Amino acid sequence: MEHTGQDFDEYVRAAWPRLVRSAWLLTGDWYRAEDLVQTVLARAYGHWQRIRDNAPDAYLRSMMATTHLSWWRRRWRGEVPHDAVPEPSSQRPSDDLDLRATLAAALQQLPRQQRAVLMLRYHADLTETATAHVMGISVGTVKSYTARALHGLRRDQAIQALATGELEVTDEQR
């Protein structure tokens, strides 16, 4: 189809904020989240005609999870140099800065596989079976990672303190 590029551009403009939020759940960093989304979108562009008619958000979120996990497997933590410095993103997932900062810190304490499972299950709204397929693990492992991650988040003292109103996050903690 001759309008594939235009269709893709329109989709990216509309989906960018929600895709970056999903990537942020995996990376915990806005800049790495944007890098992850850009990497996935670059890979998806050549297959857009097939992807666009079959739930592109779910497909791209799955690609983000596997790409993020492969970056970690390769131990790549560096930045790709560019001629121009990009403008910082103005998108934020929540107006509640205390909750966002506390949750971000707690998520970063979880192992990367547990973060990926939480993003796919609760943010991308995939089933346990679909999450297992995307990550290349068993459904039982998805259940185990989910239970461990949620248990860890529930036991996080900062989250407990914020929930009971006993904690105020300062600017230095953000």
Summary of the structure (lengths in Angstrom):
residues: 174
radius of gyration: 17.2
end to end distance: 46.5
largest distance: 57.9
contacts: 466
relative contact order: 0.12
helix: 68%
strand: 0%
